Amino acid sequence: MIDLKLNYWLIKLQASDSKSTNSMGLENRIAPLDALRTFAAFGVVWNHSWIFTGTPSLKILNIDVFRLFAITGNGVNFFFVISGFFMYIVVSRKEFSFKNYTTFILNRWKRIAPAYYFSAIVYALYFLLQDKGYPFFKLLLIDFSFLNNLFSDGNIVSPFWSLGTEWHFYILLPLLFIFNKKQQFLRSLCFCAIVSFIFLCFMHKGILNEIFWRSQIIPRFIEFAWGILAGYLYKNKKNLPDWMRSVKGMFFAIIVTYAGRMLMVTEIIEKLGVYGWLVRSFAEPVMTFGFAWFMYLMVIEKTLLSDFFSKPCITYLGKISYSVYLWHTFILLLLGQLKYTATSIPWVNSFLVFFITAGLTIFIAHFSYKFLEAPYFRSKKA
């Protein structure tokens, strides 16, 4: 039998359809997943802080700990999995129709556009002050249209690429529910995931231009698909086999996640020679399968870890994680302007830059969330 915690979170999720908001305008949420958003967002902050300081090494027992932590830089992949989970639950509540489709797209725009557009303007103004010839209006038009991942120079700042991919996912997902009446949703999902994997293979084989295609929804869809599958299992109260559950299941999920991440390591790919491209093609699908597996267990299993991840201080960081993702690069840009160097020890600098960036970003993200995101949750139509 599925853990009682599953029923608890289902009730909480259903309640979010009503006027269940608090004084901050917060919707009822699945707390452990907000915690995972925290991990994903600050994993990206850490990775960019590490890159900012020159990707130094920190070896313990001949193991480069920083490279071991490099999986945290795949926070965007984790965001895609989580997005697939939630968006499936949102879209599956209603039958597909043109009206419901347009309402969903409009609500998604209301949710992500205010904070995104405001941050894009701030970044563009910053670059315009640095360079009077900066294509201010051109890039704002591209980014505001969520077409930034279709242009090699379309991102005002590099993290914005994922917002174009995310938006294209919103456009695609409801279309899968055209077949829902015929009970063919899983088949259509499987078909799309296979097509996505084929594109990954073509990309890593060199048939497709990887620089362009790696940020497109077609090869990235399989990452969302694992989250969608987890959402389907969650909503329909489907059981996993015993070996995939509880603490043992979480342990295996972490191993699978790391296995997928290891398939991205350049040294491993080079040693595989002519088969390297094929192994590399499995990297994101395997890693994000591990993410989805771990995420699902965090929701349905009542463990010390899920309870810890449900603490208010952690879940709040998850709630502001979108703004954290949008604004952390701005702090790094300012540190770059200051030519910030705290010590002569590179790995110490990585930690210091991370904590400074994280602290200042949380401060900005708090107000960004309060004024640019929370109004959406206060809306009766949201």
N, C-alpha and C positions, 0 to 999 in steps of 0.2 A: 504493500500500500504506500502511496506517495505520502511523504512526511506532511504532518499537519501544517508545517510552515508554508507549504505551497498554497493550501487553502487560505491561509492568513493573508498572503501577499495578493492572491487573486481578489479577495474581498477588498483589500486596500486599493488595488488597481481599478476595480469596478467603481469604487467610491469616487475616484477622480473624475468621473463623468458628471457628477453632481456639483453642487457649490461647495466642495470640500477644499477650501483654501484658507490659509491662516493669515495673520496680519501682514506677513511679508509677501503675500500673494503666491505662496508655494503650493504646488499640487501635491497630493499624496503620491509617494514614489516608492520604488522598491529599494530600500536602503542599501543592501549589499552591492547593488549595481551602481549606485552613486559612489560608493567606495572604490569600485573598479574604475569608474571614470576618473577618480582622483589619481589612481595608479597610472592610468593611461596618459593623463594630462601632464603630470609631473615627471613621468618617464620621458616625455618629449622635451620638457624643460631641462632635465638632466642631460639628455643627449646633446642638445644644442649648446648647453653650457660647456660640456666636454669638448665639442668641436670648436667652440669659441676660444678655448685655451690650448688648442693645438693637438687634441686627442692624445694626451700623455698616457703613459703606462703606469700601473701600480701593481707590481708583482709581489705575490705572497706565495711561498713554496713553488716558485717558478710558474705560477699561474697569473696571467694578467687579469686582475679583478675587474678592471674597467671594461675590457672586452667581454668579460662574462656578463657584465651589466648592460651590454649593448642592446640586449633584447628590450630594455625599457624604451629604446628609441623607436620601437615598433608600436608605440602607443596609438598612432593613427590607425593601424590595422585593428587594434582592439576596439577603438571607437567605431569602426565600420561594423564589427561584429555586434557590438551593443546596439548600434543604430538599427541593424537588421532585426534584432530581437524586438525592440520597442515598436518599430514601424510596422512589423507584422501584426502585433497585437492591436495597434491603432487602426490599421486599414481593414483587418479582418472583422471588425465589429459591424461593418455595414456591407450590404450587397454593392457590387460594382455598378455604378451609373455615372453618367457624365457630370451630373450635379455633385455627387459625392466626391468624384475625382477632382473637380475644380475646387471644391471646399477644402479638401485635404491639401492640395498644392498651395492654396491661399494661406491656410493656417501654418503650413511649414515656412512659407515666406515671412509671415508675421513673427514666427518664432526666431528665425536665424538672421533675418535681414537687418534689424535695427542695430544690433551690436556690431555686426560685420561691416555694414556701411559706414558707421561712425568711425570704427577703427581704421577702415580703408582710407577715409578722408584724412585722418590724423597722420597716418604713415605717408600718404601722398604729399601732404603739406610739408612734412619733415624732409622728404627727398627733394621737393621743389626748392626749399630753402638752401639745400646743399648744391643744387644744380638748377639754374634758371631755365635750362633747356629740357628739363624733365617732362615727359609726355603726360602731364597731370590728368587732363580730361580723357584722353584716349584710354589710359589704364583704368581710370575709375569706371568708364563705360563698360569695358571688358569685364571687370570684376563685379560690377553691379548686375551684369547680365548673367553671372555664373558661367561665363565662357572662358574663364582664365586658364583652365587646364587644356584648352584647345589651342592655345598660343604659346610658343616657346618663351616669349617675353611678356606674357599676360598677367603674371602675378606681381602685385605691388610688393609683397614680401613672400618668401618661399612657402610658409605654412598655409597660405591661402589656396594652394592647389587642391587640397582635400575638400574644400567647400564646393568647388565645381563638381567634383566626383560625387559628393554627398547629394547635391541638388539633382544630378542626373539620376541617381538612385531613386529619389522621391518621384521623379517623373515615370520611371520604369515600374516600380513595385506595384502600384494599383492595377496595372495592366495584366499582371499575373492572375488577378482575381476574376478576370473575365471568364476563366474556366472553372471557377469555384463551384458553380451550381452543378457541374458535371463531376464533381469530386476528382478533378484532375489537377488540383493545385500542386501537389507534390511532384507530379510528372512534369509539369511545366517548370517548376523550380529546378528539378534535376536536369532537365534539358538545358536551361539557361546556365547552370553551373558547369555542365560539360562544355558548352560553347565557350564559356569564360576560361576554362582550363586549356582548351585548344588554342585560344588566343595567347595565353601565357606561353605555351610551347612554341608557337610561331615567333613570339617576341624574343624569347631567350635563344631560339635557334638562329635568329638574325633575319628571319623572313620579314618581320615587321620592325619598324623603327622603335626601339625600346624607349628612347628619350621621349618620344611622343606618347606611345601607348601605355606606359607604366602608370600614368595618372588618369586613364580613361575608365569609364564604368564597366566596359565589357570585360577586360581582364581582371578588374577588381571585384566584379560581381560575386565571385565565389566566396570572398571574405564576408560580404553581407549575407550570402546564402546560408552559411553556418549559423549566423545569428537568427535568421528567419526560421531555420529548422528548429533551433532551440526554442524560439517563441511558439512554434507550432506544437512542440512536445509539451511545453509549459501550459499553454492555453487548453489543450486537449487532455491534460493530466495523464500523459503517457509515461510509463515506467522505463527506466534504463535497466540493463542487466545488473545484477548485484555487484559484479566485479568493477563496474564503471561508477559505482556510487560510493558515498561516505568518504572517509579519509583516504582509503586506498584509491578510490577513483580520482580524488584531487591530486594525489601523488602521481598517478599515471598521466593525468591531464598535463601536469607541469612537465613531465618527461617528454610527452609528445610535442608540447609547445617548444621546448628547447631543441628537440630534434629538428623541427622545422626551421628554427633559427639557425642551427648549425649548417643547414643546407645552403645558407646564403654566404657562408664564409669563403672568401676568395681562394684560400689555400686548399680547401676541400674540393672546390669545383675544378681547380687546375689539376689536381691529382687524378681526377676522374676522366681527364682527357676529353675524347670525343663524346662521352656521355654526360659531360658536365652540364650542358644546357638542359638536358632532360631532368636531371636531379634538381637543378635550380628551379625548374618549373613547378616542382612539388613543394618548394619551400613555403611560400605564403599559404597555400591550401592546408598543408600539414600544421603549420604554426597557428593559423586562425581556427582550425578545428580544435586544437588544444585550448585556445582561448575560449571558444564557445562551450566546450565541455566543462572547463573550470567555472565559467560564468553560470552555466545551468545548475551546477552543484551548489554554487554559492547561494542560489535562489531557493532551491528545493530542500537543501539539507540544513538542519539546525546544528551548527558546530560552533566551537569556540571562536574559530576564525570568522565565520559569518556574523556572529554576535559582536565581535570586536570591530569588524568592518561596518557595523550598523551604528557605531557611536556618532553622536551629533557632530563632533568636530571634524570627523572624517567625511561624513556624508555631505556636510556643508561645502567642503572643498570640491566634492563631486558636483554639487549643484552649480558652482561657479566655474566648473572646469572648461566650459566653452569660452568664457571670457579669459580664463588663464591661457588657453591655447591662442586666442587672438592677440593678447597683449605681451606675452613674455618676450617676443622678438624685439619689441620696442625698448625694453629695458636693456637687452643685449646691445642694441644699436647705441644707446646712450653710454653704456660702459665702453663700447668701442671708441666713441668720441672722446671719452676721458682717458683713453689708452690705459685702462685699468689693469694694474699688475700689483697684486698684494704681496707676494713673496717670490723668491727665486726658485721655489720648488714647484714644478709644473702641476703635479697631482694635487697639491694643496690648493693651488689656484682654482682647479676645477671644482673642488668642493666649495670654496669661498664664493666663486662666481655663481654656482648653483643656488646657494643659500641666499645670497643677495638678490639674485634674479627672482627666485621663488617668493621671497618676502615682499619685495616691491610689487611683484605681479599680483599677489594675493590682495594687496591693498587696492590696486587699481581695479582688479576683477570684482571686488566686493561692490564697488560703486557702479561698475559697468553692469553687473547683474541687477543691482537694485533699480537702476534707472532705465536700462535698455532691454533687460530680459524679463524681470519680474512682472512688468505691466502686461505681458502676454498671458501669464498665468492668472492675472486678476480679471482678464476679459471673460465674460460669460460665454463667448463664442469659442473660446480656445479649446 
